[in-house]
């Protein structure tokens, strides 16, 4: 760096400077000092940037940890047979996992930002979920239900739960949900009840 500064070039760099008992991150600027037609020396402007470097390292660490968590959650949510989703406070989907998108027969871009009604839910079904989302927002408590739905998998029966997502202030900032196909279980229960009726 010094040779370049003495050759007439302004040089800037960052480095870790070791001192007794520790060290600091510095930003240095070497500015040539001309004297007539030659460079007589240079000025060195040194700034301690340790706090900025530490802050940047912490942001990178938190971002990497967040990205890792997101990959883990995405892997789980994309491979579960259950439907997983998130509504915003205006009842619009802000997240839907792969199996839910397949059930709707929609792409992410076609589905995200839409309400149940806009995604083709029957009016009674969309209105039911609108009431339930409002109830979760008002009570900050989960709500559970069971409904039939005709999607790309045919008409099936689904058990679902909506739960509040609370922000740092304790207020509801979203409503998350999971839904499970219970059609086969319901058929088995109906068959068992029919058999018991015959035996009575």
KETI-632985 format. One record per atom (N, C-alpha, C): residue number from 1; atom name; z, y, x. Coordinates in Angstrom, 3 decimals, decimal comma. Layout:
N
- NUM CA Z Y X .
...
! end
This chain:
200
- 1 N 0,000 -1,202 0,821 .
- 1 CA 0,000 0,000 0,000 .
- 1 C 0,000 1,261 0,862 .
- 2 N 0,809 1,243 1,920 .
- 2 CA 0,908 2,407 2,790 .
- 2 C -0,428 2,696 3,462 .
- 3 N -1,092 1,650 3,952 .
- 3 CA -2,386 1,841 4,614 .
- 3 C -3,391 2,496 3,684 .
- 4 N -3,389 2,089 2,417 .
- 4 CA -4,341 2,674 1,458 .
- 4 C -4,000 4,134 1,202 .
- 5 N -2,699 4,442 1,112 .
- 5 CA -2,294 5,828 0,896 .
- 5 C -2,678 6,689 2,088 .
- 6 N -2,506 6,158 3,295 .
- 6 CA -2,861 6,916 4,498 .
- 6 C -4,369 7,061 4,649 .
- 7 N -5,105 6,193 3,930 .
- 7 CA -6,570 6,307 3,949 .
- 7 C -7,056 7,299 2,897 .
- 8 N -6,131 7,915 2,156 .
- 8 CA -6,503 8,946 1,191 .
- 8 C -6,512 8,503 -0,261 .
- 9 N -6,068 7,279 -0,546 .
- 9 CA -6,092 6,747 -1,908 .
- 9 C -4,712 6,885 -2,552 .
- 10 N -4,693 7,343 -3,808 .
- 10 CA -3,428 7,351 -4,564 .
- 10 C -3,134 5,907 -4,970 .
- 11 N -1,960 5,415 -4,676 .
- 11 CA -1,605 4,016 -4,936 .
- 11 C -0,379 3,960 -5,836 .
- 12 N -0,467 3,135 -6,913 .
- 12 CA 0,683 2,923 -7,784 .
- 12 C 0,935 1,433 -7,906 .
- 13 N 2,192 1,049 -7,896 .
- 13 CA 2,522 -0,368 -8,033 .
- 13 C 3,956 -0,507 -8,512 .
- 14 N 4,262 -1,711 -9,023 .
- 14 CA 5,634 -2,032 -9,390 .
- 14 C 6,106 -3,180 -8,522 .
- 15 N 7,385 -3,159 -8,208 .
- 15 CA 7,931 -4,190 -7,326 .
- 15 C 9,420 -4,343 -7,593 .
- 16 N 9,972 -5,430 -7,078 .
- 16 CA 11,409 -5,636 -7,126 .
- 16 C 11,960 -5,236 -5,775 .
- 17 N 12,842 -4,267 -5,773 .
- 17 CA 13,418 -3,775 -4,514 .
- 17 C 14,826 -4,323 -4,370 .
- 18 N 15,054 -5,072 -3,301 .
- 18 CA 16,377 -5,662 -3,063 .
- 18 C 17,283 -4,653 -2,368 .
- 19 N 18,502 -4,565 -2,896 .
- 19 CA 19,518 -3,707 -2,308 .
- 19 C 20,774 -4,545 -2,089 .
- 20 N 21,675 -4,095 -1,224 .
- 20 CA 22,944 -4,825 -1,070 .
- 20 C 23,655 -4,920 -2,419 .
- 21 N 24,008 -6,109 -2,820 .
- 21 CA 24,698 -6,298 -4,092 .
- 21 C 23,770 -6,410 -5,284 .
- 22 N 22,475 -6,475 -5,069 .
- 22 CA 21,551 -6,630 -6,201 .
- 22 C 20,201 -6,049 -5,898 .
- 23 N 19,485 -5,704 -6,932 .
- 23 CA 18,157 -5,138 -6,755 .
- 23 C 17,701 -4,459 -8,030 .
- 24 N 16,626 -3,706 -7,936 .
- 24 CA 16,098 -2,967 -9,083 .
- 24 C 14,584 -3,127 -9,125 .
- 25 N 14,053 -3,048 -10,306 .
- 25 CA 12,601 -2,997 -10,469 .
- 25 C 12,194 -1,527 -10,362 .
- 26 N 11,195 -1,279 -9,560 .
- 26 CA 10,773 0,106 -9,358 .
- 26 C 9,286 0,265 -9,641 .
- 27 N 8,920 1,476 -10,007 .
- 27 CA 7,518 1,876 -10,085 .
- 27 C 7,344 2,912 -8,989 .
- 28 N 6,386 2,686 -8,096 .
- 28 CA 6,169 3,608 -6,970 .
- 28 C 4,766 4,187 -7,040 .
- 29 N 4,671 5,454 -6,739 .
- 29 CA 3,377 6,129 -6,611 .
- 29 C 3,325 6,763 -5,228 .
- 30 N 2,324 6,385 -4,450 .
- 30 CA 2,120 6,959 -3,119 .
- 30 C 0,954 7,932 -3,227 .
- 31 N 1,260 9,222 -3,012 .
- 31 CA 0,260 10,278 -3,168 .
- 31 C -0,072 10,852 -1,790 .
- 32 N -1,330 10,737 -1,336 .
- 32 CA -1,699 11,254 -0,001 .
- 32 C -1,426 12,752 0,124 .
- 33 N -1,025 13,173 1,342 .
- 33 CA -0,767 14,583 1,634 .
- 33 C -1,828 15,043 2,641 .
- 34 N -2,865 15,723 2,141 .
- 34 CA -3,929 16,138 3,057 .
- 34 C -3,498 17,334 3,917 .
- 35 N -4,040 17,376 5,107 .
- 35 CA -3,787 18,495 6,025 .
- 35 C -5,110 18,785 6,707 .
- 36 N -5,798 19,782 6,167 .
- 36 CA -7,137 20,064 6,673 .
- 36 C -8,070 18,957 6,205 .
- 37 N -8,767 18,326 7,107 .
- 37 CA -9,704 17,270 6,759 .
- 37 C -9,130 15,887 6,935 .
- 38 N -7,852 15,798 7,199 .
- 38 CA -7,274 14,463 7,395 .
- 38 C -6,029 14,308 6,538 .
- 39 N -5,556 13,045 6,425 .
- 39 CA -4,341 12,751 5,674 .
- 39 C -3,177 12,767 6,655 .
- 40 N -2,264 13,698 6,412 .
- 40 CA -1,126 13,839 7,325 .
- 40 C 0,013 12,899 6,965 .
- 41 N 0,003 12,389 5,769 .
- 41 CA 1,077 11,500 5,315 .
- 41 C 0,948 11,300 3,814 .
- 42 N 2,026 10,950 3,188 .
- 42 CA 1,990 10,751 1,730 .
- 42 C 3,367 11,042 1,153 .
- 43 N 3,337 11,391 -0,156 .
- 43 CA 4,571 11,550 -0,911 .
- 43 C 4,828 10,236 -1,648 .
- 44 N 6,048 9,792 -1,684 .
- 44 CA 6,406 8,578 -2,428 .
- 44 C 7,281 8,977 -3,614 .
- 45 N 6,782 8,710 -4,809 .
- 45 CA 7,534 8,973 -6,036 .
- 45 C 8,000 7,621 -6,580 .
- 46 N 9,287 7,407 -6,596 .
- 46 CA 9,840 6,105 -6,997 .
- 46 C 10,695 6,273 -8,246 .
- 47 N 10,420 5,440 -9,258 .
- 47 CA 11,161 5,473 -10,523 .
- 47 C 11,770 4,103 -10,783 .
- 48 N 13,025 4,096 -11,194 .
- 48 CA 13,697 2,845 -11,553 .
- 48 C 13,236 2,438 -12,959 .
- 49 N 12,567 1,286 -13,062 .
- 49 CA 12,074 0,811 -14,363 .
- 49 C 12,751 -0,502 -14,758 .
- 50 N 13,922 -0,771 -14,223 .
- 50 CA 14,616 -2,031 -14,480 .
- 50 C 14,870 -2,254 -15,970 .
- 51 N 15,302 -1,205 -16,692 .
- 51 CA 15,599 -1,367 -18,117 .
- 51 C 14,341 -1,740 -18,893 .
- 52 N 13,219 -1,088 -18,563 .
- 52 CA 11,965 -1,397 -19,265 .
- 52 C 11,513 -2,819 -18,971 .
- 53 N 11,632 -3,235 -17,704 .
- 53 CA 11,220 -4,596 -17,329 .
- 53 C 12,090 -5,623 -18,040 .
- 54 N 13,406 -5,352 -18,096 .
- 54 CA 14,303 -6,286 -18,802 .
- 54 C 13,980 -6,345 -20,287 .
- 55 N 13,707 -5,171 -20,876 .
- 55 CA 13,382 -5,141 -22,304 .
- 55 C 12,088 -5,896 -22,583 .
- 56 N 11,083 -5,714 -21,731 .
- 56 CA 9,811 -6,420 -21,905 .
- 56 C 10,000 -7,929 -21,774 .
- 57 N 10,843 -8,333 -20,824 .
- 57 CA 11,113 -9,767 -20,632 .
- 57 C 11,823 -10,341 -21,855 .
- 58 N 12,741 -9,573 -22,441 .
- 58 CA 13,458 -10,046 -23,633 .
- 58 C 12,517 -10,151 -24,827 .
- 59 N 11,625 -9,167 -24,984 .
- 59 CA 10,632 -9,222 -26,065 .
- 59 C 9,750 -10,462 -25,894 .
- 60 N 9,319 -10,728 -24,665 .
- 60 CA 8,481 -11,902 -24,400 .
- 60 C 9,240 -13,187 -24,717 .
- 61 N 10,527 -13,232 -24,350 .
- 61 CA 11,334 -14,429 -24,612 .
- 61 C 11,508 -14,654 -26,111 .
- 62 N 11,841 -13,581 -26,841 .
- 62 CA 12,043 -13,695 -28,285 .
- 62 C 10,735 -14,069 -28,978 .
- 63 N 9,631 -13,460 -28,534 .
- 63 CA 8,327 -13,772 -29,121 .
- 63 C 7,955 -15,230 -28,889 .
- 64 N 8,187 -15,716 -27,667 .
- 64 CA 7,880 -17,116 -27,358 .
- 64 C 8,733 -18,051 -28,206 .
- 65 N 10,018 -17,722 -28,368 .
- 65 CA 10,901 -18,556 -29,195 .
- 65 C 10,450 -18,527 -30,651 .
- 66 N 10,038 -17,346 -31,126 .
- 66 CA 9,571 -17,220 -32,504 .
- 66 C 8,286 -18,006 -32,713 .
- 67 N 7,367 -17,917 -31,749 .
- 67 CA 6,111 -18,666 -31,839 .
- 67 C 6,380 -20,168 -31,859 .
- 68 N 7,339 -20,604 -31,055 .
- 68 CA 7,686 -22,033 -31,007 .
- 68 C 8,240 -22,476 -32,362 .
- 69 N 9,172 -21,682 -32,923 .
- 69 CA 9,718 -22,023 -34,237 .
- 69 C 8,621 -22,064 -35,286 .
- 70 N 7,692 -21,093 -35,222 .
- 70 CA 6,610 -21,058 -36,197 .
- 70 C 5,749 -22,312 -36,094 .
- 71 N 5,451 -22,749 -34,852 .
- 71 CA 4,648 -23,967 -34,674 .
- 71 C 5,373 -25,183 -35,229 .
- 72 N 6,697 -25,251 -34,978 .
- 72 CA 7,479 -26,380 -35,495 .
- 72 C 7,463 -26,392 -37,025 .
- 73 N 7,729 -25,232 -37,632 .
- 73 CA 7,754 -25,162 -39,089 .
- 73 C 6,383 -25,479 -39,682 .
- 74 N 5,327 -24,911 -39,059 .
- 74 CA 3,978 -25,163 -39,553 .
- 74 C 3,641 -26,646 -39,475 .
- 75 N 4,047 -27,284 -38,378 .
- 75 CA 3,775 -28,717 -38,224 .
- 75 C 4,464 -29,509 -39,326 .
- 76 N 5,730 -29,188 -39,573 .
- 76 CA 6,483 -29,895 -40,618 .
- 76 C 5,868 -29,618 -41,988 .
- 77 N 5,652 -28,341 -42,298 .
- 77 CA 5,179 -27,970 -43,628 .
- 77 C 3,759 -28,426 -43,899 .
- 78 N 2,951 -28,573 -42,834 .
- 78 CA 1,570 -29,015 -43,015 .
- 78 C 1,474 -30,518 -43,184 .
- 79 N 2,504 -31,245 -42,775 .
- 79 CA 2,438 -32,700 -42,819 .
- 79 C 3,354 -33,330 -43,862 .
- 80 N 4,118 -32,526 -44,586 .
- 80 CA 4,949 -33,072 -45,648 .
- 80 C 4,087 -33,312 -46,886 .
- 81 N 4,402 -34,340 -47,684 .
- 81 CA 3,653 -34,527 -48,932 .
- 81 C 4,059 -33,515 -50,001 .
- 82 N 5,191 -32,817 -49,779 .
- 82 CA 5,654 -31,828 -50,752 .
- 82 C 4,860 -30,533 -50,630 .
- 83 N 4,785 -29,819 -51,733 .
- 83 CA 4,158 -28,497 -51,747 .
- 83 C 5,208 -27,490 -51,294 .
- 84 N 4,841 -26,589 -50,403 .
- 84 CA 5,767 -25,560 -49,923 .
- 84 C 5,074 -24,210 -50,004 .
- 85 N 5,827 -23,188 -50,411 .
- 85 CA 5,201 -21,890 -50,674 .
- 85 C 6,258 -20,791 -50,682 .
- 86 N 5,773 -19,547 -50,607 .
- 86 CA 6,645 -18,373 -50,673 .
- 86 C 5,977 -17,336 -51,568 .
- 87 N 6,772 -16,753 -52,466 .
- 87 CA 6,319 -15,638 -53,303 .
- 87 C 6,899 -14,336 -52,767 .
- 88 N 6,137 -13,247 -52,876 .
- 88 CA 6,735 -11,942 -52,617 .
- 88 C 7,414 -11,471 -53,904 .
- 89 N 7,971 -10,272 -53,883 .
- 89 CA 8,734 -9,799 -55,040 .
- 89 C 7,845 -9,432 -56,220 .
- 90 N 6,521 -9,391 -55,993 .
- 90 CA 5,572 -9,138 -57,078 .
- 90 C 4,936 -10,427 -57,573 .
- 91 N 5,548 -11,570 -57,214 .
- 91 CA 5,131 -12,899 -57,683 .
- 91 C 3,819 -13,368 -57,060 .
- 92 N 3,423 -12,777 -55,953 .
- 92 CA 2,191 -13,189 -55,275 .
- 92 C 2,522 -14,149 -54,141 .
- 93 N 1,680 -15,161 -53,959 .
- 93 CA 1,895 -16,118 -52,879 .
- 93 C 1,647 -15,451 -51,524 .
- 94 N 2,615 -15,568 -50,624 .
- 94 CA 2,432 -15,070 -49,258 .
- 94 C 2,322 -16,230 -48,274 .
- 95 N 2,633 -17,437 -48,756 .
- 95 CA 2,479 -18,634 -47,927 .
- 95 C 2,233 -19,819 -48,850 .
- 96 N 1,371 -20,725 -48,418 .
- 96 CA 1,147 -21,992 -49,116 .
- 96 C 0,761 -23,011 -48,056 .
- 97 N 1,414 -24,185 -48,064 .
- 97 CA 1,072 -25,173 -47,040 .
- 97 C -0,232 -25,892 -47,397 .
- 98 N -0,702 -26,727 -46,476 .
- 98 CA -2,022 -27,337 -46,614 .
- 98 C -2,153 -28,190 -47,873 .
- 99 N -1,118 -28,969 -48,193 .
- 99 CA -1,220 -29,855 -49,351 .
- 99 C -1,318 -29,047 -50,646 .
- 100 N -0,638 -27,912 -50,703 .
- 100 CA -0,741 -27,061 -51,894 .
- 100 C -2,134 -26,451 -52,002 .
- 101 N -2,669 -25,996 -50,887 .
- 101 CA -4,034 -25,460 -50,913 .
- 101 C -5,021 -26,528 -51,380 .
- 102 N -4,828 -27,778 -50,937 .
- 102 CA -5,715 -28,871 -51,373 .
- 102 C -5,558 -29,126 -52,873 .
- 103 N -4,319 -29,066 -53,368 .
- 103 CA -4,101 -29,292 -54,798 .
- 103 C -4,796 -28,223 -55,639 .
- 104 N -4,746 -26,977 -55,139 .
- 104 CA -5,440 -25,893 -55,839 .
- 104 C -6,954 -25,980 -55,673 .
- 105 N -7,401 -26,622 -54,572 .
- 105 CA -8,822 -26,596 -54,241 .
- 105 C -9,248 -25,235 -53,726 .
- 106 N -8,326 -24,584 -52,996 .
- 106 CA -8,576 -23,223 -52,496 .
- 106 C -8,377 -23,172 -50,987 .
- 107 N -9,010 -22,191 -50,358 .
- 107 CA -8,737 -21,898 -48,955 .
- 107 C -7,564 -20,922 -48,903 .
- 108 N -7,018 -20,741 -47,693 .
- 108 CA -5,934 -19,768 -47,509 .
- 108 C -6,358 -18,391 -48,005 .
- 109 N -7,552 -17,937 -47,600 .
- 109 CA -8,009 -16,596 -47,979 .
- 109 C -8,215 -16,459 -49,480 .
- 110 N -8,597 -17,553 -50,138 .
- 110 CA -8,793 -17,499 -51,583 .
- 110 C -7,479 -17,482 -52,355 .
- 111 N -6,413 -18,016 -51,744 .
- 111 CA -5,156 -18,193 -52,475 .
- 111 C -4,089 -17,152 -52,167 .
- 112 N -3,964 -16,784 -50,899 .
- 112 CA -2,859 -15,912 -50,510 .
- 112 C -3,057 -14,510 -51,085 .
- 113 N -1,958 -13,974 -51,650 .
- 113 CA -2,021 -12,667 -52,298 .
- 113 C -2,267 -12,767 -53,795 .
- 114 N -2,447 -13,990 -54,299 .
- 114 CA -2,714 -14,187 -55,729 .
- 114 C -1,438 -14,635 -56,447 .
- 115 N -1,394 -14,382 -57,752 .
- 115 CA -0,311 -14,870 -58,601 .
- 115 C -0,694 -16,240 -59,161 .
- 116 N 0,266 -16,887 -59,804 .
- 116 CA -0,026 -18,179 -60,440 .
- 116 C -1,155 -18,036 -61,457 .
- 117 N -1,088 -17,000 -62,260 .
- 117 CA -2,125 -16,780 -63,297 .
- 117 C -3,498 -16,624 -62,650 .
- 118 N -3,559 -15,858 -61,549 .
- 118 CA -4,844 -15,629 -60,872 .
- 118 C -5,380 -16,900 -60,223 .
- 119 N -4,481 -17,867 -59,967 .
- 119 CA -4,901 -19,135 -59,361 .
- 119 C -5,227 -20,196 -60,407 .
- 120 N -5,247 -19,807 -61,678 .
- 120 CA -5,685 -20,728 -62,716 .
- 120 C -4,594 -21,499 -63,425 .
- 121 N -3,317 -21,136 -63,200 .
- 121 CA -2,250 -21,787 -63,948 .
- 121 C -2,398 -21,438 -65,435 .
- 122 N -2,051 -22,385 -66,292 .
- 122 CA -2,084 -22,104 -67,729 .
- 122 C -1,131 -20,943 -68,010 .
- 123 N -1,444 -20,097 -69,015 .
- 123 CA -0,619 -18,912 -69,275 .
- 123 C 0,867 -19,220 -69,440 .
- 124 N 1,231 -20,282 -70,178 .
- 124 CA 2,647 -20,614 -70,377 .
- 124 C 3,313 -20,966 -69,047 .
- 125 N 2,553 -21,649 -68,175 .
- 125 CA 3,084 -22,093 -66,882 .
- 125 C 3,291 -20,889 -65,959 .
- 126 N 2,308 -19,996 -65,906 .
- 126 CA 2,429 -18,790 -65,081 .
- 126 C 3,594 -17,928 -65,569 .
- 127 N 3,723 -17,782 -66,907 .
- 127 CA 4,805 -16,976 -67,471 .
- 127 C 6,167 -17,596 -67,156 .
- 128 N 6,246 -18,940 -67,185 .
- 128 CA 7,495 -19,633 -66,850 .
- 128 C 7,922 -19,294 -65,426 .
- 129 N 6,987 -19,396 -64,479 .
- 129 CA 7,328 -19,107 -63,085 .
- 129 C 7,643 -17,628 -62,877 .
- 130 N 6,981 -16,745 -63,610 .
- 130 CA 7,311 -15,315 -63,514 .
- 130 C 8,768 -15,081 -63,926 .
- 131 N 9,181 -15,706 -65,026 .
- 131 CA 10,580 -15,548 -65,487 .
- 131 C 11,550 -16,122 -64,460 .
- 132 N 11,194 -17,275 -63,886 .
- 132 CA 12,088 -17,924 -62,925 .
- 132 C 12,220 -17,114 -61,638 .
- 133 N 11,119 -16,539 -61,169 .
- 133 CA 11,177 -15,698 -59,966 .
- 133 C 12,097 -14,504 -60,219 .
- 134 N 11,955 -13,890 -61,382 .
- 134 CA 12,818 -12,749 -61,721 .
- 134 C 14,285 -13,184 -61,809 .
- 135 N 14,527 -14,386 -62,333 .
- 135 CA 15,902 -14,878 -62,435 .
- 135 C 16,504 -15,102 -61,052 .
- 136 N 15,718 -15,675 -60,136 .
- 136 CA 16,206 -15,889 -58,766 .
- 136 C 16,497 -14,547 -58,099 .
- 137 N 15,613 -13,566 -58,313 .
- 137 CA 15,831 -12,233 -57,744 .
- 137 C 17,119 -11,610 -58,279 .
- 138 N 17,361 -11,767 -59,581 .
- 138 CA 18,523 -11,132 -60,212 .
- 138 C 19,833 -11,825 -59,855 .
- 139 N 19,815 -13,159 -59,785 .
- 139 CA 21,062 -13,909 -59,579 .
- 139 C 21,299 -14,293 -58,123 .
- 140 N 20,243 -14,249 -57,307 .
- 140 CA 20,302 -14,710 -55,912 .
- 140 C 20,718 -16,180 -55,828 .
- 141 N 20,343 -16,936 -56,863 .
- 141 CA 20,681 -18,358 -56,916 .
- 141 C 19,416 -19,182 -57,122 .
- 142 N 19,380 -20,413 -56,601 .
- 142 CA 18,215 -21,277 -56,808 .
- 142 C 18,044 -21,649 -58,278 .
- 143 N 16,839 -22,044 -58,619 .
- 143 CA 16,551 -22,534 -59,964 .
- 143 C 15,630 -23,734 -59,827 .
- 144 N 15,842 -24,722 -60,680 .
- 144 CA 15,069 -25,959 -60,573 .
- 144 C 14,385 -26,250 -61,900 .
- 145 N 13,226 -26,919 -61,817 .
- 145 CA 12,515 -27,266 -63,046 .
- 145 C 11,541 -28,403 -62,821 .
- 146 N 10,868 -28,779 -63,910 .
- 146 CA 9,885 -29,857 -63,864 .
- 146 C 8,740 -29,481 -64,795 .
- 147 N 7,512 -29,584 -64,299 .
- 147 CA 6,347 -29,205 -65,108 .
- 147 C 5,167 -30,126 -64,834 .
- 148 N 4,274 -30,256 -65,817 .
- 148 CA 2,997 -30,924 -65,550 .
- 148 C 2,012 -29,893 -65,001 .
- 149 N 1,086 -30,345 -64,169 .
- 149 CA 0,070 -29,435 -63,647 .
- 149 C -1,205 -30,223 -63,374 .
- 150 N -2,337 -29,658 -63,783 .
- 150 CA -3,629 -30,304 -63,551 .
- 150 C -4,335 -29,592 -62,409 .
- 151 N -4,312 -30,225 -61,233 .
- 151 CA -5,016 -29,676 -60,068 .
- 151 C -6,066 -30,664 -59,606 .
- 152 N -6,449 -30,562 -58,359 .
- 152 CA -7,487 -31,451 -57,824 .
- 152 C -7,001 -32,893 -57,721 .
- 153 N -5,664 -33,104 -57,820 .
- 153 CA -5,115 -34,467 -57,768 .
- 153 C -5,020 -35,082 -59,162 .
- 154 N -5,536 -34,372 -60,188 .
- 154 CA -5,397 -34,835 -61,562 .
- 154 C -4,157 -34,231 -62,194 .
- 155 N -3,894 -34,625 -63,426 .
- 155 CA -2,704 -34,088 -64,103 .
- 155 C -1,498 -34,887 -63,649 .
- 156 N -0,565 -34,204 -63,002 .
- 156 CA 0,609 -34,837 -62,429 .
- 156 C 1,861 -34,103 -62,900 .
- 157 N 3,009 -34,739 -62,714 .
- 157 CA 4,289 -34,116 -63,068 .
- 157 C 4,988 -33,722 -61,771 .
- 158 N 5,470 -32,492 -61,722 .
- 158 CA 6,074 -31,962 -60,493 .
- 158 C 7,499 -31,464 -60,738 .
- 159 N 8,379 -31,814 -59,810 .
- 159 CA 9,749 -31,306 -59,773 .
- 159 C 9,780 -30,204 -58,708 .
- 160 N 10,362 -29,055 -59,032 .
- 160 CA 10,326 -27,938 -58,077 .
- 160 C 11,661 -27,221 -58,025 .
- 161 N 11,851 -26,493 -56,932 .
- 161 CA 13,024 -25,630 -56,789 .
- 161 C 12,580 -24,314 -56,151 .
- 162 N 13,045 -23,210 -56,717 .
- 162 CA 12,827 -21,872 -56,162 .
- 162 C 14,160 -21,402 -55,582 .
- 163 N 14,132 -20,845 -54,380 .
- 163 CA 15,359 -20,352 -53,745 .
- 163 C 15,152 -18,929 -53,237 .
- 164 N 16,214 -18,112 -53,260 .
- 164 CA 16,075 -16,742 -52,756 .
- 164 C 16,044 -16,714 -51,232 .
- 165 N 15,218 -15,836 -50,690 .
- 165 CA 15,206 -15,559 -49,244 .
- 165 C 15,880 -14,205 -49,091 .
- 166 N 17,054 -14,197 -48,460 .
- 166 CA 17,837 -12,966 -48,352 .
- 166 C 17,564 -12,248 -47,034 .
- 167 N 17,427 -10,930 -47,105 .
- 167 CA 17,239 -10,119 -45,916 .
- 167 C 18,564 -9,809 -45,253 .
- 168 N 18,537 -9,076 -44,133 .
- 168 CA 19,768 -8,718 -43,415 .
- 168 C 20,763 -7,941 -44,273 .
- 169 N 20,253 -7,238 -45,289 .
- 169 CA 21,134 -6,453 -46,156 .
- 169 C 21,684 -7,269 -47,322 .
- 170 N 21,350 -8,572 -47,363 .
- 170 CA 21,834 -9,429 -48,440 .
- 170 C 21,009 -9,373 -49,706 .
- 171 N 19,947 -8,573 -49,700 .
- 171 CA 19,077 -8,466 -50,870 .
- 171 C 17,944 -9,484 -50,781 .
- 172 N 17,439 -9,893 -51,941 .
- 172 CA 16,338 -10,849 -51,990 .
- 172 C 15,063 -10,164 -51,505 .
- 173 N 14,428 -10,741 -50,478 .
- 173 CA 13,181 -10,155 -49,976 .
- 173 C 11,980 -11,034 -50,279 .
- 174 N 12,223 -12,268 -50,740 .
- 174 CA 11,149 -13,176 -51,124 .
- 174 C 11,769 -14,348 -51,871 .
- 175 N 10,925 -15,169 -52,479 .
- 175 CA 11,380 -16,389 -53,152 .
- 175 C 10,562 -17,540 -52,594 .
- 176 N 11,244 -18,521 -52,011 .
- 176 CA 10,574 -19,681 -51,436 .
- 176 C 10,732 -20,868 -52,372 .
- 177 N 9,795 -21,800 -52,261 .
- 177 CA 9,887 -22,956 -53,141 .
- 177 C 9,300 -24,198 -52,521 .
- 178 N 9,750 -25,333 -53,016 .
- 178 CA 9,134 -26,619 -52,696 .
- 178 C 8,948 -27,375 -54,002 .
- 179 N 7,891 -28,165 -54,048 .
- 179 CA 7,545 -28,919 -55,245 .
- 179 C 7,182 -30,341 -54,839 .
- 180 N 7,688 -31,302 -55,602 .
- 180 CA 7,430 -32,716 -55,292 .
- 180 C 6,763 -33,394 -56,483 .
- 181 N 5,757 -34,192 -56,184 .
- 181 CA 5,081 -34,977 -57,214 .
- 181 C 6,003 -36,126 -57,628 .
- 182 N 6,441 -36,119 -58,900 .
- 182 CA 7,350 -37,165 -59,390 .
- 182 C 6,687 -38,003 -60,480 .
- 183 N 5,355 -37,964 -60,542 .
- 183 CA 4,627 -38,684 -61,591 .
- 183 C 4,939 -40,167 -61,588 .
- 184 N 4,860 -40,791 -60,413 .
- 184 CA 5,094 -42,235 -60,336 .
- 184 C 6,520 -42,585 -60,736 .
- 185 N 7,465 -41,764 -60,313 .
- 185 CA 8,859 -42,004 -60,681 .
- 185 C 9,049 -41,877 -62,186 .
- 186 N 8,411 -40,853 -62,787 .
- 186 CA 8,526 -40,660 -64,232 .
- 186 C 7,924 -41,841 -64,979 .
- 187 N 6,778 -42,346 -64,512 .
- 187 CA 6,156 -43,505 -65,167 .
- 187 C 7,065 -44,722 -65,069 .
- 188 N 7,675 -44,919 -63,901 .
- 188 CA 8,582 -46,057 -63,716 .
- 188 C 9,781 -45,940 -64,649 .
- 189 N 10,313 -44,718 -64,794 .
- 189 CA 11,452 -44,515 -65,698 .
- 189 C 11,059 -44,797 -67,145 .
- 190 N 9,849 -44,357 -67,521 .
- 190 CA 9,381 -44,579 -68,896 .
- 190 C 9,184 -46,068 -69,164 .
- 191 N 8,625 -46,771 -68,172 .
- 191 CA 8,430 -48,214 -68,329 .
- 191 C 9,769 -48,931 -68,440 .
- 192 N 10,749 -48,516 -67,652 .
- 192 CA 12,073 -49,138 -67,714 .
- 192 C 12,724 -48,890 -69,070 .
- 193 N 12,589 -47,653 -69,579 .
- 193 CA 13,152 -47,340 -70,887 .
- 193 C 12,477 -48,153 -71,985 .
- 194 N 11,148 -48,306 -71,896 .
- 194 CA 10,413 -49,088 -72,897 .
- 194 C 10,871 -50,544 -72,861 .
- 195 N 11,093 -51,077 -71,653 .
- 195 CA 11,545 -52,457 -71,512 .
- 195 C 12,956 -52,630 -72,092 .
- 196 N 13,817 -51,653 -71,819 .
- 196 CA 15,174 -51,707 -72,355 .
- 196 C 15,174 -51,638 -73,881 .
- 197 N 14,251 -50,814 -74,438 .
- 197 CA 14,141 -50,715 -75,891 .
- 197 C 13,758 -52,056 -76,505 .
- 198 N 12,857 -52,786 -75,799 .
- 198 CA 12,427 -54,099 -76,310 .
- 198 C 13,571 -55,104 -76,264 .
- 199 N 14,439 -54,979 -75,263 .
- 199 CA 15,546 -55,921 -75,103 .
- 199 C 16,704 -55,631 -76,038 .
- 200 N 16,753 -54,425 -76,611 .
- 200 CA 17,878 -54,061 -77,480 .
- 200 C 17,733 -54,694 -78,851 .
! end
